[in-house]
Amino acid sequence: MLSRNEQQQLRAIEQWFELSDPELTRALREGRFRHPGLSRRLLCVTLMVFGGILIGLGAVAAHVFLLFVGILSLTTGVCLRIGALRP
């Protein structure tokens, strides 16, 4: 249970958010969050597939540069996808 002072501070923070960013406040109350668009999802999937192909080619050809670029591309695609899932 929060103390009276903590409750007052929490209410002051809530009021500040309501005044400074009403859209965020409304979204948090209603539980709505912006979902990534189709183009962002397509970019993530493309980067991951491209990275996977480059990793495979690099492994078969024993080419370190292809492996490096493939890992970099795959990691970037995964990070973008994870970042898109956050509100």
CYANA upper distance limits for C-alpha pairs under 8 A (distance plus 0.5 A):
  2 LEU  CA      6 GLU  CA      6.30
  2 LEU  CA      7 GLN  CA      6.61
  3 SER  CA      7 GLN  CA      6.72
  4 ARG  CA      8 GLN  CA      6.76
  5 ASN  CA      9 GLN  CA      6.73
  6 GLU  CA     10 LEU  CA      6.55
  7 GLN  CA     11 ARG  CA      6.63
  8 GLN  CA     12 ALA  CA      6.70
  9 GLN  CA     13 ILE  CA      6.77
 10 LEU  CA     14 GLU  CA      6.72
 11 ARG  CA     15 GLN  CA      6.66
 12 ALA  CA     16 TRP  CA      6.70
 13 ILE  CA     17 PHE  CA      6.80
 14 GLU  CA     18 GLU  CA      6.69
 15 GLN  CA     19 LEU  CA      6.73
 16 TRP  CA     20 SER  CA      6.47
 17 PHE  CA     21 ASP  CA      6.07
 17 PHE  CA     22 PRO  CA      7.45
 17 PHE  CA     24 LEU  CA      8.46
 17 PHE  CA     25 THR  CA      7.08
 18 GLU  CA     22 PRO  CA      5.44
 18 GLU  CA     25 THR  CA      6.33
 21 ASP  CA     25 THR  CA      6.95
 22 PRO  CA     26 ARG  CA      6.57
 23 GLU  CA     27 ALA  CA      6.61
 24 LEU  CA     28 LEU  CA      6.57
 25 THR  CA     29 ARG  CA      6.70
 26 ARG  CA     30 GLU  CA      6.59
 27 ALA  CA     31 GLY  CA      6.13
 27 ALA  CA     32 ARG  CA      5.42
 27 ALA  CA     33 PHE  CA      6.80
 28 LEU  CA     32 ARG  CA      7.16
 28 LEU  CA     33 PHE  CA      8.30
 33 PHE  CA     87 PRO  CA      6.10
 34 ARG  CA     87 PRO  CA      7.06
 35 HIS  CA     84 ALA  CA      7.86
 35 HIS  CA     85 LEU  CA      7.87
 35 HIS  CA     87 PRO  CA      8.36
 36 PRO  CA     40 ARG  CA      6.65
 36 PRO  CA     41 ARG  CA      7.21
 36 PRO  CA     84 ALA  CA      6.29
 36 PRO  CA     85 LEU  CA      8.00
 37 GLY  CA     41 ARG  CA      6.96
 38 LEU  CA     42 LEU  CA      6.51
 39 SER  CA     43 LEU  CA      6.62
 40 ARG  CA     44 CYS  CA      6.77
 41 ARG  CA     45 VAL  CA      6.71
 41 ARG  CA     81 ARG  CA      7.61
 42 LEU  CA     46 THR  CA      6.46
 43 LEU  CA     47 LEU  CA      6.60
 43 LEU  CA     77 GLY  CA      7.96
 44 CYS  CA     48 MET  CA      6.71
 44 CYS  CA     76 THR  CA      8.46
 44 CYS  CA     77 GLY  CA      5.00
 44 CYS  CA     78 VAL  CA      7.32
 44 CYS  CA     80 LEU  CA      6.75
 44 CYS  CA     81 ARG  CA      6.36
 45 VAL  CA     49 VAL  CA      6.59
 45 VAL  CA     77 GLY  CA      7.25
 46 THR  CA     50 PHE  CA      6.42
 46 THR  CA     77 GLY  CA      8.19
 47 LEU  CA     51 GLY  CA      6.42
 47 LEU  CA     73 SER  CA      6.12
 47 LEU  CA     74 LEU  CA      6.46
 47 LEU  CA     76 THR  CA      7.69
 47 LEU  CA     77 GLY  CA      5.47
 48 MET  CA     52 GLY  CA      6.61
 48 MET  CA     73 SER  CA      7.01
 48 MET  CA     74 LEU  CA      4.96
 48 MET  CA     75 THR  CA      8.05
 48 MET  CA     76 THR  CA      8.35
 48 MET  CA     77 GLY  CA      5.63
 48 MET  CA     78 VAL  CA      7.32
 49 VAL  CA     53 ILE  CA      6.69
 49 VAL  CA     74 LEU  CA      7.90
 50 PHE  CA     54 LEU  CA      6.68
 50 PHE  CA     70 GLY  CA      7.60
 50 PHE  CA     73 SER  CA      7.56
 50 PHE  CA     74 LEU  CA      7.86
 51 GLY  CA     55 ILE  CA      6.59
 51 GLY  CA     69 VAL  CA      7.69
 51 GLY  CA     70 GLY  CA      4.45
 51 GLY  CA     71 ILE  CA      6.53
 51 GLY  CA     72 LEU  CA      7.75
 51 GLY  CA     73 SER  CA      5.30
 51 GLY  CA     74 LEU  CA      4.97
 52 GLY  CA     56 GLY  CA      6.72
 52 GLY  CA     70 GLY  CA      6.77
 52 GLY  CA     71 ILE  CA      8.22
 52 GLY  CA     74 LEU  CA      7.03
 53 ILE  CA     57 LEU  CA      6.64
 53 ILE  CA     70 GLY  CA      7.77
 54 LEU  CA     58 GLY  CA      6.34
 54 LEU  CA     66 LEU  CA      6.20
 54 LEU  CA     67 LEU  CA      6.85
 54 LEU  CA     69 VAL  CA      7.65
 54 LEU  CA     70 GLY  CA      5.14
 55 ILE  CA     59 ALA  CA      6.56
 55 ILE  CA     66 LEU  CA      6.97
 55 ILE  CA     67 LEU  CA      5.31
 55 ILE  CA     68 PHE  CA      8.32
 55 ILE  CA     69 VAL  CA      8.43
 55 ILE  CA     70 GLY  CA      5.36
 55 ILE  CA     71 ILE  CA      7.09
 56 GLY  CA     60 VAL  CA      6.72
 56 GLY  CA     67 LEU  CA      8.35
 57 LEU  CA     61 ALA  CA      6.42
 57 LEU  CA     66 LEU  CA      7.56
 57 LEU  CA     67 LEU  CA      8.28
 58 GLY  CA     62 ALA  CA      5.91
 58 GLY  CA     63 HIS  CA      5.31
 58 GLY  CA     64 VAL  CA      6.96
 58 GLY  CA     65 PHE  CA      7.93
 58 GLY  CA     66 LEU  CA      5.22
 58 GLY  CA     67 LEU  CA      5.31
 58 GLY  CA     70 GLY  CA      8.46
 59 ALA  CA     63 HIS  CA      7.27
 59 ALA  CA     67 LEU  CA      7.32
 63 HIS  CA     67 LEU  CA      7.06
 64 VAL  CA     68 PHE  CA      6.62
 65 PHE  CA     69 VAL  CA      6.66
 66 LEU  CA     70 GLY  CA      6.40
 67 LEU  CA     71 ILE  CA      6.55
 68 PHE  CA     72 LEU  CA      6.59
 69 VAL  CA     73 SER  CA      6.49
 70 GLY  CA     74 LEU  CA      6.53
 71 ILE  CA     75 THR  CA      6.47
 72 LEU  CA     76 THR  CA      6.59
 73 SER  CA     77 GLY  CA      6.70
 74 LEU  CA     78 VAL  CA      6.72
 75 THR  CA     79 CYS  CA      6.56
 76 THR  CA     80 LEU  CA      6.60
 77 GLY  CA     81 ARG  CA      6.67
 78 VAL  CA     82 ILE  CA      6.63
 79 CYS  CA     83 GLY  CA      6.46
 80 LEU  CA     84 ALA  CA      6.54
 81 ARG  CA     85 LEU  CA      7.03
 82 ILE  CA     86 ARG  CA      7.53
